[in-house]
């Protein structure tokens, strides 16, 4: 495959990703205006659910992702469990660092409103993580792995695209770095399952946190800076130990998308 083909394929997938969102947003806005009045949160949630389902169908129907080829059945419970520890530790540390850096979260109020809507929570906590792993790990990283012969280039490139498409200053570095973890797990295991489970965990906990605490920071929630940094230390140690264990127990050969 030529570099031009790879770039055009990735660009086409990203365009479809946004086009489905915009198309369904326009559809439900029109329905709200003409037939069934809906508030903005409900319209946004419906559009996200519909666009996610259709985009997932698009990826599988047109062969960008081959679920039969994914090695999810070969991921042991031990690897999956330790992967969750690794991801959870990274989530906490990254969230804390981004908050301390003061990076603005321009989508915070929208996400809080959607988290308090059943369809919005379904979209954020379950459907979006599954779709994003299919798209950014299965389709985009898979394509890059098959063509570049440089796994880390594929992982970093797919993660950067994953971060940038969020178009939210606070989410871009968080999604990029967490995406690298998902990408590394996908490359080493040959399965999207660890990334999907970790991504669902991240988004589900974020939804629960927004329902319970709104836009309160980690420091405000804990009310004790020492406890906050103590937990950060625990997370770093646990995450480091999990990473070492995974590196030793997952095959080193490239078993990702083939």
Short mmCIF file of the C-alpha atoms (twelve columns), coordinates in Angstrom:
data_MODEL
# 
_entry.id   MODEL 
# 
loop_
_atom_site.group_PDB 
_atom_site.id 
_atom_site.type_symbol 
_atom_site.label_atom_id 
_atom_site.label_alt_id 
_atom_site.label_comp_id 
_atom_site.label_asym_id 
_atom_site.label_seq_id 
_atom_site.Cartn_x 
_atom_site.Cartn_y 
_atom_site.Cartn_z 
_atom_site.pdbx_PDB_model_num 
ATOM 1   C CA . UNK A 1   0.000   0.000   0.000  1 
ATOM 2   C CA . UNK A 2   1.282   3.442   -0.893 1 
ATOM 3   C CA . UNK A 3   1.560   6.245   1.709  1 
ATOM 4   C CA . UNK A 4   -1.062  8.160   -0.273 1 
ATOM 5   C CA . UNK A 5   -3.534  5.283   0.021  1 
ATOM 6   C CA . UNK A 6   -2.936  5.004   3.777  1 
ATOM 7   C CA . UNK A 7   -3.417  8.729   4.352  1 
ATOM 8   C CA . UNK A 8   -6.548  8.868   2.207  1 
ATOM 9   C CA . UNK A 9   -8.044  5.812   3.929  1 
ATOM 10  C CA . UNK A 10  -7.462  7.247   7.397  1 
ATOM 11  C CA . UNK A 11  -8.803  10.648  6.332  1 
ATOM 12  C CA . UNK A 12  -11.876 8.991   4.835  1 
ATOM 13  C CA . UNK A 13  -12.592 7.091   8.061  1 
ATOM 14  C CA . UNK A 14  -12.274 10.241  10.174 1 
ATOM 15  C CA . UNK A 15  -14.551 12.137  7.779  1 
ATOM 16  C CA . UNK A 16  -17.169 9.377   7.999  1 
ATOM 17  C CA . UNK A 17  -16.845 9.462   11.795 1 
ATOM 18  C CA . UNK A 18  -17.744 13.165  11.907 1 
ATOM 19  C CA . UNK A 19  -20.197 13.049  8.990  1 
ATOM 20  C CA . UNK A 20  -22.413 10.491  10.724 1 
ATOM 21  C CA . UNK A 21  -22.423 12.619  13.877 1 
ATOM 22  C CA . UNK A 22  -23.309 15.799  11.999 1 
ATOM 23  C CA . UNK A 23  -25.888 14.035  9.844  1 
ATOM 24  C CA . UNK A 24  -27.765 12.532  12.757 1 
ATOM 25  C CA . UNK A 25  -27.499 15.792  14.716 1 
ATOM 26  C CA . UNK A 26  -29.195 17.594  11.823 1 
ATOM 27  C CA . UNK A 27  -31.808 14.827  11.540 1 
ATOM 28  C CA . UNK A 28  -32.835 14.938  15.192 1 
ATOM 29  C CA . UNK A 29  -32.737 18.731  15.235 1 
ATOM 30  C CA . UNK A 30  -35.167 18.699  12.302 1 
ATOM 31  C CA . UNK A 31  -37.406 16.142  13.997 1 
ATOM 32  C CA . UNK A 32  -37.396 18.232  17.163 1 
ATOM 33  C CA . UNK A 33  -38.397 21.315  15.206 1 
ATOM 34  C CA . UNK A 34  -41.082 19.659  13.078 1 
ATOM 35  C CA . UNK A 35  -42.517 16.776  15.113 1 
ATOM 36  C CA . UNK A 36  -41.294 15.968  18.634 1 
ATOM 37  C CA . UNK A 37  -39.784 18.838  20.649 1 
ATOM 38  C CA . UNK A 38  -36.551 17.766  22.377 1 
ATOM 39  C CA . UNK A 39  -34.018 19.559  24.517 1 
ATOM 40  C CA . UNK A 40  -30.433 19.879  23.283 1 
ATOM 41  C CA . UNK A 41  -29.097 17.144  25.578 1 
ATOM 42  C CA . UNK A 42  -31.648 14.620  24.315 1 
ATOM 43  C CA . UNK A 43  -30.962 15.545  20.679 1 
ATOM 44  C CA . UNK A 44  -27.205 15.249  21.219 1 
ATOM 45  C CA . UNK A 45  -27.572 11.915  23.003 1 
ATOM 46  C CA . UNK A 46  -29.815 10.461  20.287 1 
ATOM 47  C CA . UNK A 47  -27.432 11.642  17.582 1 
ATOM 48  C CA . UNK A 48  -24.454 10.102  19.377 1 
ATOM 49  C CA . UNK A 49  -26.207 6.745   19.850 1 
ATOM 50  C CA . UNK A 50  -27.371 6.582   16.232 1 
ATOM 51  C CA . UNK A 51  -24.069 7.736   14.693 1 
ATOM 52  C CA . UNK A 52  -22.063 5.338   16.867 1 
ATOM 53  C CA . UNK A 53  -24.141 2.320   15.867 1 
ATOM 54  C CA . UNK A 54  -24.050 3.219   12.157 1 
ATOM 55  C CA . UNK A 55  -20.301 3.936   12.170 1 
ATOM 56  C CA . UNK A 56  -19.598 0.610   13.894 1 
ATOM 57  C CA . UNK A 57  -21.692 -1.137  11.220 1 
ATOM 58  C CA . UNK A 58  -19.780 0.778   8.530  1 
ATOM 59  C CA . UNK A 59  -16.394 -0.379  9.864  1 
ATOM 60  C CA . UNK A 60  -17.383 -4.036  10.038 1 
ATOM 61  C CA . UNK A 61  -19.552 -4.180  6.898  1 
ATOM 62  C CA . UNK A 62  -16.891 -2.662  4.630  1 
ATOM 63  C CA . UNK A 63  -14.062 -4.722  6.095  1 
ATOM 64  C CA . UNK A 64  -12.083 -2.047  7.899  1 
ATOM 65  C CA . UNK A 65  -12.344 -4.220  11.019 1 
ATOM 66  C CA . UNK A 66  -12.482 -8.011  10.956 1 
ATOM 67  C CA . UNK A 67  -13.916 -9.234  14.249 1 
ATOM 68  C CA . UNK A 68  -13.258 -12.851 13.272 1 
ATOM 69  C CA . UNK A 69  -9.539  -12.044 13.053 1 
ATOM 70  C CA . UNK A 70  -9.397  -10.313 16.429 1 
ATOM 71  C CA . UNK A 71  -7.765  -12.585 18.998 1 
ATOM 72  C CA . UNK A 72  -10.131 -11.666 21.846 1 
ATOM 73  C CA . UNK A 73  -10.704 -15.322 22.765 1 
ATOM 74  C CA . UNK A 74  -6.983  -15.734 23.446 1 
ATOM 75  C CA . UNK A 75  -6.744  -12.967 26.050 1 
ATOM 76  C CA . UNK A 76  -6.502  -14.665 29.435 1 
ATOM 77  C CA . UNK A 77  -8.350  -13.444 32.496 1 
ATOM 78  C CA . UNK A 78  -5.016  -12.678 34.152 1 
ATOM 79  C CA . UNK A 79  -3.866  -10.459 31.272 1 
ATOM 80  C CA . UNK A 80  -7.253  -8.743  31.159 1 
ATOM 81  C CA . UNK A 81  -7.275  -8.174  34.920 1 
ATOM 82  C CA . UNK A 82  -3.750  -6.765  35.056 1 
ATOM 83  C CA . UNK A 83  -4.516  -4.614  32.004 1 
ATOM 84  C CA . UNK A 84  -7.411  -3.066  33.933 1 
ATOM 85  C CA . UNK A 85  -5.075  -2.251  36.853 1 
ATOM 86  C CA . UNK A 86  -2.604  -0.664  34.411 1 
ATOM 87  C CA . UNK A 87  -5.316  1.382   32.696 1 
ATOM 88  C CA . UNK A 88  -7.021  2.444   35.941 1 
ATOM 89  C CA . UNK A 89  -3.704  3.649   37.400 1 
ATOM 90  C CA . UNK A 90  -2.915  5.596   34.222 1 
ATOM 91  C CA . UNK A 91  -6.392  7.153   34.216 1 
ATOM 92  C CA . UNK A 92  -5.989  8.506   37.732 1 
ATOM 93  C CA . UNK A 93  -2.481  9.896   37.209 1 
ATOM 94  C CA . UNK A 94  -3.288  11.465  33.826 1 
ATOM 95  C CA . UNK A 95  -6.493  13.076  35.114 1 
ATOM 96  C CA . UNK A 96  -4.611  14.485  38.099 1 
ATOM 97  C CA . UNK A 97  -1.773  15.885  35.989 1 
ATOM 98  C CA . UNK A 98  -4.147  17.491  33.481 1 
ATOM 99  C CA . UNK A 99  -6.134  19.105  36.304 1 
ATOM 100 C CA . UNK A 100 -2.930  20.398  37.916 1 
ATOM 101 C CA . UNK A 101 -1.802  21.817  34.568 1 
ATOM 102 C CA . UNK A 102 -5.060  23.764  34.342 1 
ATOM 103 C CA . UNK A 103 -5.881  22.616  30.817 1 
ATOM 104 C CA . UNK A 104 -9.431  23.832  30.044 1 
ATOM 105 C CA . UNK A 105 -12.229 21.332  29.509 1 
ATOM 106 C CA . UNK A 106 -14.500 23.039  26.993 1 
ATOM 107 C CA . UNK A 107 -16.927 20.097  26.823 1 
ATOM 108 C CA . UNK A 108 -17.368 19.623  30.560 1 
ATOM 109 C CA . UNK A 109 -20.916 21.008  30.884 1 
ATOM 110 C CA . UNK A 110 -22.087 19.044  27.825 1 
ATOM 111 C CA . UNK A 111 -20.683 15.796  29.246 1 
ATOM 112 C CA . UNK A 112 -22.229 16.447  32.666 1 
ATOM 113 C CA . UNK A 113 -25.646 16.994  31.063 1 
ATOM 114 C CA . UNK A 114 -25.299 13.877  28.897 1 
ATOM 115 C CA . UNK A 115 -24.196 11.792  31.903 1 
ATOM 116 C CA . UNK A 116 -27.513 12.616  33.566 1 
ATOM 117 C CA . UNK A 117 -29.472 11.458  30.510 1 
ATOM 118 C CA . UNK A 118 -29.937 7.647   30.091 1 
ATOM 119 C CA . UNK A 119 -29.195 7.744   26.353 1 
ATOM 120 C CA . UNK A 120 -26.277 10.078  26.916 1 
ATOM 121 C CA . UNK A 121 -24.798 7.769   29.538 1 
ATOM 122 C CA . UNK A 122 -25.288 4.766   27.224 1 
ATOM 123 C CA . UNK A 123 -23.465 6.616   24.477 1 
ATOM 124 C CA . UNK A 124 -20.563 7.894   26.601 1 
ATOM 125 C CA . UNK A 125 -20.065 4.852   28.830 1 
ATOM 126 C CA . UNK A 126 -20.575 1.972   26.402 1 
ATOM 127 C CA . UNK A 127 -21.189 2.724   22.732 1 
ATOM 128 C CA . UNK A 128 -18.514 5.394   22.183 1 
ATOM 129 C CA . UNK A 129 -15.693 3.325   23.765 1 
ATOM 130 C CA . UNK A 130 -16.529 0.288   21.644 1 
ATOM 131 C CA . UNK A 131 -16.718 2.331   18.446 1 
ATOM 132 C CA . UNK A 132 -13.527 4.256   19.171 1 
ATOM 133 C CA . UNK A 133 -11.571 1.063   19.752 1 
ATOM 134 C CA . UNK A 134 -12.948 -0.411  16.525 1 
ATOM 135 C CA . UNK A 135 -12.006 2.748   14.631 1 
ATOM 136 C CA . UNK A 136 -8.729  3.920   16.141 1 
ATOM 137 C CA . UNK A 137 -7.200  0.600   17.180 1 
ATOM 138 C CA . UNK A 138 -8.859  -1.968  14.905 1 
ATOM 139 C CA . UNK A 139 -9.127  0.057   11.692 1 
ATOM 140 C CA . UNK A 140 -6.521  2.847   11.808 1 
ATOM 141 C CA . UNK A 141 -3.784  1.293   13.952 1 
ATOM 142 C CA . UNK A 142 -4.436  -2.069  12.283 1 
ATOM 143 C CA . UNK A 143 -3.920  -0.534  8.842  1 
ATOM 144 C CA . UNK A 144 -0.718  1.203   9.964  1 
ATOM 145 C CA . UNK A 145 0.648   -1.961  11.589 1 
ATOM 146 C CA . UNK A 146 0.126   -3.967  8.428  1 
ATOM 147 C CA . UNK A 147 1.859   -1.420  6.219  1 
ATOM 148 C CA . UNK A 148 4.543   0.413   8.193  1 
ATOM 149 C CA . UNK A 149 6.331   -2.515  9.898  1 
ATOM 150 C CA . UNK A 150 7.031   -0.118  12.770 1 
ATOM 151 C CA . UNK A 151 4.601   -0.881  15.588 1 
ATOM 152 C CA . UNK A 152 5.386   2.176   17.713 1 
ATOM 153 C CA . UNK A 153 4.870   4.506   14.775 1 
ATOM 154 C CA . UNK A 154 1.469   2.890   14.219 1 
ATOM 155 C CA . UNK A 155 0.575   3.146   17.912 1 
ATOM 156 C CA . UNK A 156 1.650   6.794   18.274 1 
ATOM 157 C CA . UNK A 157 0.056   7.911   14.992 1 
ATOM 158 C CA . UNK A 158 -3.290  6.256   15.763 1 
ATOM 159 C CA . UNK A 159 -3.229  7.667   19.316 1 
ATOM 160 C CA . UNK A 160 -2.487  11.199  18.111 1 
ATOM 161 C CA . UNK A 161 -5.420  11.025  15.702 1 
ATOM 162 C CA . UNK A 162 -7.566  9.627   18.528 1 
ATOM 163 C CA . UNK A 163 -6.604  12.540  20.763 1 
ATOM 164 C CA . UNK A 164 -7.014  15.301  18.184 1 
ATOM 165 C CA . UNK A 165 -10.493 14.233  17.015 1 
ATOM 166 C CA . UNK A 166 -11.835 14.897  20.521 1 
ATOM 167 C CA . UNK A 167 -11.249 18.635  19.832 1 
ATOM 168 C CA . UNK A 168 -11.268 19.417  23.547 1 
ATOM 169 C CA . UNK A 169 -8.031  20.804  25.103 1 
ATOM 170 C CA . UNK A 170 -8.304  18.668  28.253 1 
ATOM 171 C CA . UNK A 171 -9.139  15.510  26.340 1 
ATOM 172 C CA . UNK A 172 -6.450  15.758  23.644 1 
ATOM 173 C CA . UNK A 173 -3.414  14.907  25.852 1 
ATOM 174 C CA . UNK A 174 -5.439  12.503  28.023 1 
ATOM 175 C CA . UNK A 175 -6.896  10.578  25.071 1 
ATOM 176 C CA . UNK A 176 -3.559  10.542  23.231 1 
ATOM 177 C CA . UNK A 177 -1.618  9.076   26.156 1 
ATOM 178 C CA . UNK A 178 -4.339  6.637   27.185 1 
ATOM 179 C CA . UNK A 179 -4.703  5.703   23.521 1 
ATOM 180 C CA . UNK A 180 -1.034  4.705   23.478 1 
ATOM 181 C CA . UNK A 181 -1.719  2.285   26.315 1 
ATOM 182 C CA . UNK A 182 -4.719  0.831   24.485 1 
ATOM 183 C CA . UNK A 183 -2.626  0.676   21.312 1 
ATOM 184 C CA . UNK A 184 0.254   -1.105  23.026 1 
ATOM 185 C CA . UNK A 185 -2.132  -3.666  24.497 1 
ATOM 186 C CA . UNK A 186 -3.727  -4.172  21.082 1 
ATOM 187 C CA . UNK A 187 -0.338  -4.678  19.446 1 
ATOM 188 C CA . UNK A 188 0.939   -7.077  22.100 1 
ATOM 189 C CA . UNK A 189 -2.237  -9.161  22.529 1 
ATOM 190 C CA . UNK A 190 -3.614  -8.953  18.988 1 
ATOM 191 C CA . UNK A 191 -6.997  -8.137  20.527 1 
ATOM 192 C CA . UNK A 192 -9.107  -5.029  20.972 1 
ATOM 193 C CA . UNK A 193 -10.671 -6.555  24.103 1 
ATOM 194 C CA . UNK A 194 -8.285  -5.037  26.721 1 
ATOM 195 C CA . UNK A 195 -8.695  -1.602  25.142 1 
ATOM 196 C CA . UNK A 196 -12.476 -1.926  24.918 1 
ATOM 197 C CA . UNK A 197 -12.779 -3.032  28.555 1 
ATOM 198 C CA . UNK A 198 -10.390 -0.302  29.716 1 
ATOM 199 C CA . UNK A 199 -12.094 2.339   27.588 1 
ATOM 200 C CA . UNK A 200 -15.540 1.368   28.919 1 
ATOM 201 C CA . UNK A 201 -14.137 1.471   32.460 1 
ATOM 202 C CA . UNK A 202 -12.675 4.954   31.906 1 
ATOM 203 C CA . UNK A 203 -15.828 6.422   30.404 1 
ATOM 204 C CA . UNK A 204 -18.182 4.703   32.867 1 
ATOM 205 C CA . UNK A 205 -16.246 5.994   35.863 1 
ATOM 206 C CA . UNK A 206 -16.152 9.460   34.291 1 
ATOM 207 C CA . UNK A 207 -19.956 9.393   33.889 1 
ATOM 208 C CA . UNK A 208 -20.496 8.254   37.475 1 
ATOM 209 C CA . UNK A 209 -18.086 10.902  38.723 1 
ATOM 210 C CA . UNK A 210 -19.882 13.655  36.780 1 
ATOM 211 C CA . UNK A 211 -23.271 12.518  38.108 1 
ATOM 212 C CA . UNK A 212 -22.017 12.479  41.706 1 
ATOM 213 C CA . UNK A 213 -19.622 15.427  41.731 1 
ATOM 214 C CA . UNK A 214 -20.370 17.554  38.665 1 
ATOM 215 C CA . UNK A 215 -17.304 19.577  37.695 1 
ATOM 216 C CA . UNK A 216 -15.477 19.193  41.027 1 
ATOM 217 C CA . UNK A 217 -11.756 18.441  40.665 1 
ATOM 218 C CA . UNK A 218 -10.016 15.431  42.223 1 
ATOM 219 C CA . UNK A 219 -8.537  17.714  44.874 1 
ATOM 220 C CA . UNK A 220 -11.975 19.119  45.733 1 
ATOM 221 C CA . UNK A 221 -13.480 15.643  45.915 1 
ATOM 222 C CA . UNK A 222 -10.797 14.356  48.289 1 
ATOM 223 C CA . UNK A 223 -10.494 17.621  50.243 1 
ATOM 224 C CA . UNK A 224 -7.027  16.493  51.354 1 
ATOM 225 C CA . UNK A 225 -4.052  17.139  49.031 1 
ATOM 226 C CA . UNK A 226 -1.927  14.592  50.907 1 
ATOM 227 C CA . UNK A 227 -4.472  11.848  50.228 1 
ATOM 228 C CA . UNK A 228 -4.673  12.874  46.571 1 
ATOM 229 C CA . UNK A 229 -0.905  12.576  46.078 1 
ATOM 230 C CA . UNK A 230 -0.719  9.434   48.207 1 
ATOM 231 C CA . UNK A 231 -3.199  7.783   45.856 1 
ATOM 232 C CA . UNK A 232 -1.159  9.071   42.924 1 
ATOM 233 C CA . UNK A 233 1.914   7.344   44.373 1 
ATOM 234 C CA . UNK A 234 -0.037  4.111   44.813 1 
ATOM 235 C CA . UNK A 235 -1.322  4.404   41.244 1 
ATOM 236 C CA . UNK A 236 2.185   4.931   39.846 1 
ATOM 237 C CA . UNK A 237 3.550   1.926   41.739 1 
ATOM 238 C CA . UNK A 238 0.603   -0.308  40.827 1 
ATOM 239 C CA . UNK A 239 0.621   0.837   37.207 1 
ATOM 240 C CA . UNK A 240 4.366   0.310   36.915 1 
ATOM 241 C CA . UNK A 241 4.134   -3.184  38.393 1 
ATOM 242 C CA . UNK A 242 1.233   -4.016  36.057 1 
ATOM 243 C CA . UNK A 243 3.179   -2.761  33.033 1 
ATOM 244 C CA . UNK A 244 6.203   -4.893  33.932 1 
ATOM 245 C CA . UNK A 245 4.007   -7.972  34.444 1 
ATOM 246 C CA . UNK A 246 2.224   -7.447  31.128 1 
ATOM 247 C CA . UNK A 247 5.501   -6.914  29.296 1 
ATOM 248 C CA . UNK A 248 6.740   -10.258 30.595 1 
ATOM 249 C CA . UNK A 249 3.555   -12.274 30.082 1 
ATOM 250 C CA . UNK A 250 2.313   -11.064 26.703 1 
ATOM 251 C CA . UNK A 251 4.045   -12.399 23.579 1 
ATOM 252 C CA . UNK A 252 6.600   -10.047 22.075 1 
ATOM 253 C CA . UNK A 253 5.838   -10.855 18.472 1 
ATOM 254 C CA . UNK A 254 3.474   -8.689  16.477 1 
ATOM 255 C CA . UNK A 255 0.099   -10.367 16.825 1 
ATOM 256 C CA . UNK A 256 -2.048  -7.317  16.190 1 
ATOM 257 C CA . UNK A 257 -4.011  -6.692  13.014 1 
ATOM 258 C CA . UNK A 258 -2.628  -8.769  10.173 1 
# 
